[in-house]
Amino acid sequence: MRFIFRMLALLALLAVAGCASKFQRYDGPEVTHVLVNKGERRMHLFHHDKVLESYDIGLGFAPIGHKSVEGDGRTPEGQYWIDRRNPNSAYHLSIGISYPNAADRAAAAALGKSPGGDIFIHGTPKAFRRAPPDWSAGCITVKNREIEQIYAMVRDGTPITINP
């Protein structure tokens, strides 16, 4: 009898674990601003003037300076918006940053180049878990369990400031 009870308990535990999802629920204070400090390799989620969460981050493979053209490996700097999300991302989950803005497009055009795009905050695939922290093509990277939390907390339309 004791054996059967333990087996049933184990099966129930496995069933619950199998239902685990990368999509979390969040019912706390609204995230009103995302602040990224590239030099500190930190990202902060704010509700007005209160920090709700902070994360260590990775950047593009050329982390110094503002992204100016496609392929430069830099993470943009400036004022942007969270403008989209990808629940099927190759990088676990991802939320899009509105780069390039009009000024970014004009600066790249003056050089006769494309500004690039597809800049996201995203997780880390297995192939990059042991990579140096600044491995992306210009995105902001966090651990997968962290992007799950960020994805739940940050809504489209949230302003993001990326400082040098």
Backbone as a printed PyTorch tensor [residue, N CA C, xyz], in Angstrom:
tensor([[[  0.8250,  -1.1930,   0.0000],
         [  0.0000,   0.0000,   0.0000],
         [  0.8750,   1.2650,   0.0000]],

        [[  1.8940,   1.2410,   0.8310],
         [  2.7980,   2.3770,   0.9120],
         [  3.4890,   2.6080,  -0.4350]],

        [[  3.9010,   1.5390,  -1.0980],
         [  4.5410,   1.6240,  -2.4100],
         [  3.6090,   2.2580,  -3.4320]],

        [[  2.3580,   1.8380,  -3.4560],
         [  1.3730,   2.3810,  -4.4020],
         [  1.1680,   3.8720,  -4.1470]],

        [[  1.0670,   4.2690,  -2.8930],
         [  0.8900,   5.6820,  -2.5510],
         [  2.0790,   6.5060,  -3.0470]],

        [[  3.2930,   6.0060,  -2.8260],
         [  4.4890,   6.7300,  -3.2840],
         [  4.5200,   6.8320,  -4.8070]],

        [[  4.1490,   5.7680,  -5.4910],
         [  4.1280,   5.7900,  -6.9500],
         [  3.0960,   6.7920,  -7.4730]],

        [[  1.9300,   6.8310,  -6.8540],
         [  0.9020,   7.7960,  -7.2620],
         [  1.3740,   9.2280,  -7.0130]],

        [[  2.0220,   9.4470,  -5.8790],
         [  2.5420,  10.7810,  -5.5680],
         [  3.6130,  11.1850,  -6.5730]],

        [[  4.4950,  10.2520,  -6.9410],
         [  5.5240,  10.5290,  -7.9250],
         [  4.9160,  10.8450,  -9.2840]],

        [[  3.9140,  10.0850,  -9.6940],
         [  3.2410,  10.3420, -10.9710],
         [  2.5710,  11.7090, -10.9750]],

        [[  1.9480,  12.0790,  -9.8730],
         [  1.3030,  13.3940,  -9.7720],
         [  2.3440,  14.5070,  -9.8660]],

        [[  3.4710,  14.3160,  -9.2050],
         [  4.5440,  15.3080,  -9.2550],
         [  5.0850,  15.4540, -10.6720]],

        [[  5.2950,  14.3610, -11.3550],
         [  5.7680,  14.4030, -12.7380],
         [  4.7550,  15.0740, -13.6570]],

        [[  3.4770,  14.8300, -13.4330],
         [  2.4390,  15.4570, -14.2550],
         [  2.4470,  16.9650, -14.0760]],

        [[  2.5980,  17.4310, -12.8440],
         [  2.6510,  18.8650, -12.5800],
         [  3.9070,  19.4630, -13.1990]],

        [[  5.0430,  18.7960, -13.0720],
         [  6.2910,  19.2920, -13.6460],
         [  6.1950,  19.3510, -15.1690]],

        [[  5.5120,  18.4170, -15.7660],
         [  5.3540,  18.3990, -17.2100],
         [  4.5050,  19.5410, -17.7280]],

        [[  3.7060,  20.1390, -16.8650],
         [  2.8520,  21.2540, -17.2590],
         [  3.5660,  22.5930, -17.1320]],

        [[  4.8090,  22.5800, -16.6660],
         [  5.5550,  23.8250, -16.5150],
         [  5.6410,  24.5240, -17.8680]],

        [[  5.5170,  25.8290, -17.8430],
         [  5.4860,  26.6010, -19.0750],
         [  6.4730,  27.7490, -18.9830]],

        [[  6.9840,  28.1650, -20.1310],
         [  7.8490,  29.3290, -20.1510],
         [  7.0510,  30.6200, -20.0270]],

        [[  5.7290,  30.5210, -20.0720],
         [  4.8710,  31.6980, -19.9680],
         [  4.4010,  31.8640, -18.5350]],

        [[  4.8840,  32.9100, -17.8940],
         [  4.5270,  33.1990, -16.5130],
         [  3.3990,  34.2190, -16.4570]],

        [[  2.7570,  34.2760, -15.3170],
         [  1.7430,  35.2990, -15.0530],
         [  2.3730,  36.3670, -14.1750]],

        [[  1.9490,  37.5870, -14.3940],
         [  2.4250,  38.6960, -13.5660],
         [  1.2500,  39.5890, -13.2430]],

        [[  1.0460,  39.8370, -11.9620],
         [ -0.0530,  40.7200, -11.5640],
         [  0.4260,  41.8110, -10.6080]],

        [[  1.7200,  42.1350, -10.6900],
         [  2.2820,  43.1860,  -9.8460],
         [  2.1280,  44.5510, -10.4830]],

        [[  2.8490,  45.5310,  -9.9510],
         [  2.7900,  46.8910, -10.4970],
         [  3.2370,  46.9280, -11.9550]],

        [[  2.6330,  47.8230, -12.7180],
         [  2.9690,  47.9710, -14.1330],
         [  4.4240,  48.4160, -14.2960]],

        [[  5.1210,  47.8250, -15.2440],
         [  6.4550,  48.3020, -15.6070],
         [  6.2400,  49.5190, -16.5020]],

        [[  6.6740,  50.6830, -16.0270],
         [  6.4670,  51.9260, -16.7650],
         [  7.6940,  52.3650, -17.5500]],

        [[  8.8410,  51.7280, -17.2790],
         [ 10.0740,  52.1050, -17.9670],
         [ 11.1040,  50.9960, -17.8020]],

        [[ 11.8640,  50.7570, -18.8530],
         [ 12.9980,  49.8400, -18.8010],
         [ 14.2470,  50.6860, -18.9920]],

        [[ 15.2220,  50.4950, -18.1130],
         [ 16.4810,  51.2340, -18.1930],
         [ 17.6220,  50.2410, -18.3350]],

        [[ 18.4230,  50.4200, -19.3770],
         [ 19.5970,  49.5840, -19.6090],
         [ 20.8290,  50.4590, -19.4740]],

        [[ 21.7540,  50.0430, -18.6260],
         [ 23.0420,  50.7070, -18.4940],
         [ 24.1000,  49.7600, -19.0440]],

        [[ 24.5100,  50.0130, -20.2830],
         [ 25.4390,  49.1140, -20.9690],
         [ 26.7570,  48.9750, -20.2100]],

        [[ 27.3020,  50.0660, -19.7310],
         [ 28.5890,  50.0230, -19.0340],
         [ 28.5640,  49.1680, -17.7820]],

        [[ 27.4410,  49.1530, -17.1040],
         [ 27.2850,  48.3420, -15.8860],
         [ 26.8100,  46.9300, -16.1930]],

        [[ 26.3790,  46.6990, -17.4500],
         [ 25.7830,  45.4130, -17.8610],
         [ 24.5940,  45.0780, -16.9510]],

        [[ 23.7130,  46.0920, -16.7660],
         [ 22.5390,  45.9180, -15.9120],
         [ 21.3040,  46.4860, -16.6030]],

        [[ 20.1790,  45.8180, -16.3790],
         [ 18.8820,  46.2910, -16.8600],
         [ 17.9500,  46.3600, -15.6550]],

        [[ 17.1810,  47.4450, -15.5840],
         [ 16.2590,  47.6650, -14.4710],
         [ 14.8520,  47.8730, -15.0130]],

        [[ 13.8820,  47.2370, -14.3800],
         [ 12.4710,  47.4430, -14.6980],
         [ 11.8900,  48.3300, -13.6150]],

        [[ 11.2920,  49.4600, -14.0330],
         [ 10.7660,  50.4560, -13.0950],
         [  9.2470,  50.5170, -13.1270]],

        [[  8.6800,  50.7850, -11.9770],
         [  7.3040,  51.2730, -11.8570],
         [  7.4590,  52.7030, -11.3550]],

        [[  7.3430,  53.6560, -12.2540],
         [  7.6160,  55.0730, -11.9970],
         [  9.0470,  55.2070, -11.4730]],

        [[  9.2630,  55.6040, -10.2180],
         [ 10.6340,  55.7830,  -9.7210],
         [ 11.1230,  54.6170,  -8.8700]],

        [[ 10.3730,  53.5290,  -8.8090],
         [ 10.7390,  52.3710,  -7.9900],
         [ 11.2350,  51.2230,  -8.8720]],

        [[ 12.4200,  50.7000,  -8.5500],
         [ 12.9490,  49.5440,  -9.2770],
         [ 12.1990,  48.2970,  -8.8200]],

        [[ 11.5900,  47.6150,  -9.7870],
         [ 10.8830,  46.3640,  -9.4880],
         [ 11.8150,  45.1640,  -9.5660]],

        [[ 12.6530,  45.1330, -10.6030],
         [ 13.5920,  44.0290, -10.8160],
         [ 14.8230,  44.5680, -11.5220]],

        [[ 15.9510,  43.9080, -11.2960],
         [ 17.2040,  44.2300, -11.9940],
         [ 17.8520,  42.9360, -12.4520]],

        [[ 18.5620,  43.0180, -13.5900],
         [ 19.1550,  41.8300, -14.1950],
         [ 20.5520,  42.1330, -14.7130]],

        [[ 21.4330,  41.1580, -14.6110],
         [ 22.7000,  41.2120, -15.3210],
         [ 22.3910,  40.9160, -16.7810]],

        [[ 23.0870,  41.5930, -17.6930],
         [ 22.8000,  41.4370, -19.1200],
         [ 24.0820,  41.2130, -19.9190]],

        [[ 23.9000,  40.6850, -21.1100],
         [ 24.9390,  40.6510, -22.1180],
         [ 24.5120,  41.5680, -23.2540]],

        [[ 25.4770,  41.9690, -24.0760],
         [ 25.2260,  42.9040, -25.1660],
         [ 25.7310,  42.3220, -26.4810]],

        [[ 25.7480,  43.1640, -27.4980],
         [ 26.3160,  42.7700, -28.7690],
         [ 27.8090,  42.4960, -28.6480]],

        [[ 28.3710,  41.7840, -29.6110],
         [ 29.7810,  41.3790, -29.5210],
         [ 30.7580,  42.5510, -29.6160]],

        [[ 30.2830,  43.7400, -30.0020],
         [ 31.0840,  44.9700, -29.9830],
         [ 30.3430,  45.9570, -29.0750]],

        [[ 30.4820,  45.7970, -27.7490],
         [ 29.5680,  46.4810, -26.8230],
         [ 29.7520,  47.9850, -26.6620]],

        [[ 30.8670,  48.5310, -27.1170],
         [ 31.1200,  49.9660, -26.9170],
         [ 30.5600,  50.7530, -28.0990]],

        [[ 29.7860,  51.7970, -27.7860],
         [ 29.2630,  52.6840, -28.8130],
         [ 27.8560,  52.3180, -29.2570]],

        [[ 27.2530,  53.2730, -29.9470],
         [ 25.8780,  53.1560, -30.4330],
         [ 25.8430,  52.3850, -31.7440]],

        [[ 24.8640,  51.5300, -31.8990],
         [ 24.6740,  50.8130, -33.1630],
         [ 24.4210,  51.8430, -34.2650]],

        [[ 25.1840,  51.7320, -35.3460],
         [ 24.9780,  52.6930, -36.4310],
         [ 24.6660,  52.0320, -37.7620]],

        [[ 25.1800,  50.8190, -37.9830],
         [ 24.9130,  50.1330, -39.2400],
         [ 24.7200,  48.6390, -38.9950]],

        [[ 24.0360,  48.0230, -39.9220],
         [ 23.8010,  46.5870, -39.8470],
         [ 25.1350,  45.8290, -39.8020]],

        [[ 25.2050,  44.8740, -38.8830],
         [ 26.3870,  44.0180, -38.7890],
         [ 27.5110,  44.5450, -37.9280]],

        [[ 27.3330,  45.7190, -37.2980],
         [ 28.4310,  46.2680, -36.4920],
         [ 28.5570,  45.6190, -35.1170]],

        [[ 27.5910,  44.7810, -34.7330],
         [ 27.6710,  44.0710, -33.4630],
         [ 27.4230,  44.9170, -32.2400]],

        [[ 26.9590,  46.1330, -32.4360],
         [ 26.7110,  47.0390, -31.3000],
         [ 25.2550,  46.9950, -30.8780]],

        [[ 25.0340,  47.2990, -29.6210],
         [ 23.6940,  47.4500, -29.0670],
         [ 23.3420,  48.9270, -29.1380]],

        [[ 22.1370,  49.2720, -29.6250],
         [ 21.7850,  50.6910, -29.7480],
         [ 21.8210,  51.4170, -28.4090]],

        [[ 21.9060,  52.7290, -28.4860],
         [ 21.8130,  53.6110, -27.3210],
         [ 20.7790,  54.6750, -27.6390]],

        [[ 19.9810,  55.0380, -26.6470],
         [ 18.9860,  56.0800, -26.8410],
         [ 17.6260,  55.6780, -26.3160]],

        [[ 16.6050,  56.3950, -26.7960],
         [ 15.2230,  56.2050, -26.3710],
         [ 14.4740,  55.3850, -27.4160]],

        [[ 13.8630,  54.2940, -26.9770],
         [ 13.1000,  53.4200, -27.8620],
         [ 11.8510,  52.9520, -27.1330]],

        [[ 11.1260,  52.0240, -27.7310],
         [  9.9100,  51.4450, -27.1710],
         [  9.9780,  49.9290, -27.2970]],

        [[  9.3240,  49.2400, -26.4140],
         [  9.1060,  47.8110, -26.6070],
         [  7.9580,  47.7330, -27.6120]],

        [[  8.2100,  47.1070, -28.7620],
         [  7.2130,  47.1860, -29.8350],
         [  6.6820,  45.8560, -30.3440]],

        [[  7.1950,  44.7440, -29.8420],
         [  6.6870,  43.4470, -30.2940],
         [  7.2260,  42.3510, -29.3940]],

        [[  6.6710,  41.1650, -29.5550],
         [  7.1600,  40.0270, -28.7770],
         [  7.1120,  38.7830, -29.6360]],

        [[  8.0180,  37.8630, -29.3410],
         [  8.0880,  36.6260, -30.1040],
         [  8.0460,  35.4380, -29.1490]],

        [[  6.8840,  34.7960, -29.0250],
         [  6.7750,  33.6380, -28.1340],
         [  7.4560,  32.4000, -28.6950]],

        [[  7.8000,  32.4050, -29.9850],
         [  8.4420,  31.2520, -30.6360],
         [  9.8930,  31.5540, -30.9950]],

        [[ 10.5160,  32.4290, -30.2750],
         [ 11.8790,  32.8520, -30.5570],
         [ 12.8670,  31.6910, -30.4780]],

        [[ 13.8690,  31.7180, -31.3260],
         [ 14.9740,  30.7590, -31.2440],
         [ 15.8080,  31.0130, -29.9850]],

        [[ 15.5420,  32.1340, -29.3160],
         [ 16.2620,  32.5350, -28.1140],
         [ 15.3580,  32.4460, -26.8880]],

        [[ 14.5290,  31.4240, -26.8360],
         [ 13.5820,  31.0910, -25.7700],
         [ 12.3380,  31.9770, -25.8580]],

        [[ 12.4560,  33.2250, -25.4630],
         [ 11.4160,  34.2420, -25.6370],
         [ 12.1370,  35.5380, -25.9890]],

        [[ 11.4510,  36.4440, -26.6680],
         [ 12.0870,  37.7230, -26.9530],
         [ 11.0540,  38.8310, -27.0460]],

        [[ 11.4900,  40.0260, -26.6580],
         [ 10.6620,  41.2220, -26.8140],
         [ 11.4610,  42.2370, -27.6270]],

        [[ 10.7880,  42.8270, -28.6030],
         [ 11.4530,  43.6990, -29.5580],
         [ 11.6130,  45.1230, -29.0820]],

        [[ 12.6980,  45.7280, -29.5410],
         [ 13.0090,  47.1330, -29.2780],
         [ 12.8540,  47.8780, -30.6020]],

        [[ 12.2900,  49.0550, -30.5740],
         [ 11.8950,  49.7770, -31.7870],
         [ 13.0590,  50.3530, -32.6050]],

        [[ 14.2660,  49.8910, -32.3930],
         [ 15.3900,  50.2820, -33.2420],
         [ 15.1710,  49.7240, -34.6470]],

        [[ 15.4280,  50.4950, -35.6930],
         [ 15.9460,  51.8530, -35.7450],
         [ 14.8230,  52.8910, -35.6990]],

        [[ 15.1180,  54.0160, -35.0830],
         [ 14.1720,  55.1320, -35.1370],
         [ 14.5540,  56.0260, -36.3300]],

        [[ 13.8630,  57.1240, -36.5060],
         [ 14.0990,  57.9910, -37.6700],
         [ 15.5310,  58.5170, -37.7050]],

        [[ 16.0760,  58.8880, -36.5450],
         [ 17.4450,  59.4050, -36.4960],
         [ 18.4520,  58.3120, -36.8630]],

        [[ 18.2120,  57.0840, -36.4010],
         [ 19.1070,  55.9690, -36.7350],
         [ 19.0950,  55.6960, -38.2350]],

        [[ 17.8970,  55.7260, -38.8460],
         [ 17.7880,  55.4880, -40.2910],
         [ 18.4970,  56.5890, -41.0800]],

        [[ 18.3360,  57.8360, -40.6540],
         [ 18.9690,  58.9610, -41.3480],
         [ 20.4910,  58.8880, -41.2290]],

        [[ 21.0030,  58.5450, -40.0480],
         [ 22.4530,  58.4600, -39.8530],
         [ 23.0540,  57.3520, -40.7190]],

        [[ 22.3900,  56.2160, -40.7850],
         [ 22.8840,  55.1110, -41.6200],
         [ 22.7980,  55.4770, -43.1040]],

        [[ 21.7020,  56.1230, -43.4990],
         [ 21.5410,  56.5200, -44.9040],
         [ 22.6370,  57.4920, -45.3200]],

        [[ 23.0410,  58.3870, -44.4140],
         [ 24.1170,  59.3350, -44.7180],
         [ 25.4290,  58.6110, -44.9950]],

        [[ 25.5630,  57.3980, -44.4610],
         [ 26.7540,  56.5810, -44.7060],
         [ 26.5580,  55.6400, -45.8930]],

        [[ 25.3570,  55.6840, -46.4700],
         [ 25.0490,  54.7840, -47.5670],
         [ 24.8670,  53.3420, -47.1110]],

        [[ 24.4480,  53.1590, -45.8570],
         [ 24.3260,  51.8200, -45.2640],
         [ 22.9240,  51.6030, -44.7060]],

        [[ 22.6390,  50.3680, -44.3650],
         [ 21.4140,  50.0060, -43.6560],
         [ 21.6700,  50.1020, -42.1510]],

        [[ 20.6860,  50.6030, -41.3820],
         [ 20.8860,  50.6610, -39.9330],
         [ 20.7660,  49.2970, -39.2560]],

        [[ 20.2480,  48.3080, -39.9730],
         [ 19.9720,  47.0160, -39.3440],
         [ 18.6510,  47.0700, -38.6130]],

        [[ 18.3860,  46.0850, -37.8410],
         [ 17.1360,  46.0030, -37.0860],
         [ 17.0830,  44.7080, -36.3120]],

        [[ 15.8770,  44.2810, -35.9780],
         [ 15.6750,  43.0580, -35.1960],
         [ 16.4880,  43.0550, -33.9120]],

        [[ 16.3900,  44.1280, -33.1630],
         [ 17.0480,  44.2170, -31.8590],
         [ 16.0250,  43.8070, -30.8010]],

        [[ 16.4110,  42.8670, -29.9610],
         [ 15.5150,  42.2950, -28.9640],
         [ 16.1940,  42.1880, -27.6010]],

        [[ 15.3690,  42.0390, -26.5780],
         [ 15.7960,  41.5060, -25.2840],
         [ 15.3910,  40.0440, -25.3570]],

        [[ 16.3390,  39.1360, -25.1530],
         [ 16.0020,  37.7200, -25.2990],
         [ 16.8210,  36.8260, -24.3860]],

        [[ 16.4200,  35.5630, -24.3690],
         [ 17.1000,  34.5510, -23.5790],
         [ 18.3560,  34.0500, -24.2750]],

        [[ 18.8540,  32.9200, -23.7670],
         [ 20.1220,  32.3790, -24.2230],
         [ 19.9590,  30.9260, -24.6520]],

        [[ 20.1490,  30.6280, -25.9340],
         [ 20.0540,  29.2350, -26.3710],
         [ 21.2250,  28.4090, -25.8280]],

        [[ 21.0480,  27.1020, -25.7940],
         [ 22.0700,  26.2100, -25.2350],
         [ 23.4470,  26.4430, -25.8450]],

        [[ 23.5080,  26.6910, -27.1210],
         [ 24.8030,  26.8570, -27.7960],
         [ 25.6090,  28.0370, -27.2470]],

        [[ 24.9550,  29.0010, -26.5940],
         [ 25.6420,  30.1960, -26.1070],
         [ 25.7180,  30.2720, -24.5840]],

        [[ 25.3060,  29.2380, -23.8750],
         [ 25.2850,  29.3070, -22.4090],
         [ 26.6750,  29.4130, -21.8050]],

        [[ 27.6840,  28.9500, -22.5110],
         [ 29.0540,  29.0520, -22.0170],
         [ 29.8580,  30.1110, -22.7940]],

        [[ 29.1940,  30.8660, -23.6200],
         [ 29.8540,  31.9060, -24.4160],
         [ 30.1860,  33.1090, -23.5320]],

        [[ 31.0980,  33.9620, -23.9860],
         [ 31.3360,  35.2130, -23.2510],
         [ 30.0390,  36.0060, -23.1530]],

        [[ 29.9210,  36.9150, -22.1950],
         [ 28.6400,  37.6020, -21.9770],
         [ 28.1570,  38.4340, -23.1630]],

        [[ 29.0430,  38.9850, -23.9440],
         [ 28.6520,  39.8410, -25.0690],
         [ 28.7960,  39.0600, -26.3740]],

        [[ 27.7960,  38.2580, -26.6820],
         [ 27.8780,  37.3490, -27.8310],
         [ 26.8630,  37.6480, -28.9190]],

        [[ 25.8640,  38.4680, -28.6430],
         [ 24.7870,  38.6590, -29.6180],
         [ 25.2170,  39.6090, -30.7390]],

        [[ 24.3500,  39.7590, -31.7190],
         [ 24.6280,  40.6560, -32.8530],
         [ 24.2140,  42.0940, -32.5530]],

        [[ 23.8110,  42.3830, -31.3220],
         [ 23.4000,  43.7320, -30.9260],
         [ 22.2400,  43.7290, -29.9530]],

        [[ 21.7580,  42.5580, -29.6110],
         [ 20.6250,  42.4300, -28.6850],
         [ 21.0790,  42.5030, -27.2350]],

        [[ 20.1050,  42.5340, -26.3370],
         [ 20.3310,  42.4930, -24.8990],
         [ 19.9360,  41.0890, -24.4550]],

        [[ 20.8670,  40.3720, -23.8200],
         [ 20.6170,  38.9830, -23.4550],
         [ 20.5430,  38.8070, -21.9440]],

        [[ 19.6820,  37.8860, -21.5490],
         [ 19.5180,  37.4970, -20.1460],
         [ 19.3660,  35.9770, -20.0980]],

        [[ 19.3260,  35.4320, -18.9030],
         [ 19.0870,  33.9980, -18.7340],
         [ 17.6490,  33.6800, -19.1110]],

        [[ 17.3960,  32.4490, -19.5040],
         [ 16.0560,  32.0580, -19.9400],
         [ 15.0080,  32.2470, -18.8490]],

        [[ 15.3240,  31.9070, -17.6180],
         [ 14.3410,  32.0880, -16.5420],
         [ 14.0510,  33.5750, -16.3170]],

        [[ 15.0250,  34.4270, -16.6300],
         [ 14.8200,  35.8710, -16.4870],
         [ 13.9670,  36.4250, -17.6230]],

        [[ 14.1870,  35.9740, -18.8530],
         [ 13.3560,  36.4790, -19.9610],
         [ 11.9170,  36.0420, -19.7590]],

        [[ 11.6870,  34.9050, -19.1210],
         [ 10.3150,  34.4880, -18.8260],
         [  9.6320,  35.5140, -17.9240]],

        [[ 10.3600,  35.9760, -16.9210],
         [  9.8160,  36.9840, -16.0060],
         [  9.6420,  38.3250, -16.7220]],

        [[ 10.6420,  38.7430, -17.4830],
         [ 10.5900,  40.0180, -18.2070],
         [  9.4450,  40.0080, -19.2190]],

        [[  9.3040,  38.9090, -19.9430],
         [  8.2490,  38.7610, -20.9580],
         [  6.8670,  38.9380, -20.3240]],

        [[  6.7010,  38.4240, -19.1130],
         [  5.4190,  38.5500, -18.4130],
         [  5.1960,  39.9710, -17.8870]],

        [[  6.2540,  40.6400, -17.4950],
         [  6.1250,  41.9330, -16.8320],
         [  6.0320,  43.1210, -17.7890]],

        [[  6.7720,  43.0910, -18.8780],
         [  6.9110,  44.2530, -19.7500],
         [  5.9150,  44.1670, -20.9030]],

        [[  5.1520,  45.1980, -21.0960],
         [  4.1300,  45.2540, -22.1480],
         [  4.6440,  46.0180, -23.3590]],

        [[  4.0550,  45.7220, -24.5100],
         [  4.3400,  46.5150, -25.7080],
         [  3.9720,  47.9700, -25.4150]],

        [[  4.7740,  48.8870, -25.9340],
         [  4.5480,  50.3150, -25.6950],
         [  5.3480,  50.8640, -24.5280]],

        [[  6.0090,  50.0090, -23.7590],
         [  6.8120,  50.4640, -22.6220],
         [  8.0670,  51.1510, -23.1500]],

        [[  8.3760,  52.3600, -22.6520],
         [  9.6070,  53.0230, -23.0880],
         [ 10.8410,  52.3100, -22.5280]],

        [[ 11.9050,  52.2990, -23.3290],
         [ 13.1820,  51.7360, -22.9010],
         [ 14.2710,  52.7390, -23.2070]],

        [[ 15.1010,  53.0060, -22.2310],
         [ 16.2660,  53.8800, -22.3860],
         [ 17.4990,  53.0160, -22.3030]],

        [[ 18.3670,  53.1300, -23.3140],
         [ 19.6110,  52.3690, -23.3240],
         [ 20.7470,  53.3820, -23.2430]],

        [[ 21.4310,  53.3780, -22.0920],
         [ 22.5410,  54.3020, -21.8460],
         [ 23.8760,  53.6350, -22.1550]],

        [[ 24.8910,  54.4420, -22.5140],
         [ 26.2350,  53.8820, -22.7760],
         [ 26.7870,  53.1330, -21.5570]]])
